[in-house]
Amino acid sequence: MIDIDMSSLQEIGEFGSQAWSEGCSGFGIKILESADLPSDLVWAFSEIYTSPPKRLLSETYDQTGYFFMVNKGVISGGTNITQECLSLPGFHAKMKWGYICNQSRTLYGFEGQRQRTEEEKTLRDEMEKYLGYSPELGGVDNPFWPKPIIAALSHGVEDGGGLHNIAAKMQSKSPEYDGMPVTEMGVPDFSKMLDEQKKAFIKLCSV
């Protein structure tokens, strides 16, 4: 199992940017390559961030996100998420960029992940109460996490390592969140926003 020198990681781009997505995919591939995975393992990871700021897109990068996968010993990845990847069992997230961007910079272990999930649910509930309907923010369908994959991607997580923390260390701050009230985990705190901030955040989430 590879040990990443976390102190060597630097911010390389905003959440969902091409540089950041390429970096995340690259580390995902490295981690899987270093792990002792079963030869018959078939598993894929993909994240697509919908409604991102236009500055993050280009002619050669028209969808924000990345993937990596293993298919019976063959490991691959990149930012052009393939149908083969999406057809495999694993973790496939499709979420509104504005809803998850800021908290993705927060470093945490397993307990922090649990807290983030709770705070994101609170955010969704508060948005629903304000709007009068449940906002479509995206989600994950039928996540599948084999034990060898969990072990590989979470290696060193309680000491600041693991894929999430690698991605967080490489993520630079996005200006949309300047002055926005957030929770301890960096989740936008809807209850503490001024009305204009609430409207701006809802627009950011393309609701």
Secondary structure as GFF3:
##gff-version 3
##sequence-region A 1 207
A	DSSP	three_ten_helix	6	8	.	.	.	ID=ss1
A	DSSP	beta_strand	13	14	.	.	.	ID=ss2
A	DSSP	alpha_helix	18	34	.	.	.	ID=ss3
A	DSSP	beta_strand	42	50	.	.	.	ID=ss4
A	DSSP	three_ten_helix	54	56	.	.	.	ID=ss5
A	DSSP	beta_strand	64	71	.	.	.	ID=ss6
A	DSSP	beta_strand	74	78	.	.	.	ID=ss7
A	DSSP	alpha_helix	83	87	.	.	.	ID=ss8
A	DSSP	beta_strand	90	96	.	.	.	ID=ss9
A	DSSP	alpha_helix	97	100	.	.	.	ID=ss10
A	DSSP	three_ten_helix	102	105	.	.	.	ID=ss11
A	DSSP	alpha_helix	110	131	.	.	.	ID=ss12
A	DSSP	beta_strand	138	140	.	.	.	ID=ss13
A	DSSP	alpha_helix	147	153	.	.	.	ID=ss14
A	DSSP	three_ten_helix	157	159	.	.	.	ID=ss15
A	DSSP	alpha_helix	162	170	.	.	.	ID=ss16
A	DSSP	beta_strand	171	172	.	.	.	ID=ss17
A	DSSP	three_ten_helix	175	177	.	.	.	ID=ss18
A	DSSP	three_ten_helix	190	192	.	.	.	ID=ss19
A	DSSP	alpha_helix	195	204	.	.	.	ID=ss20
###
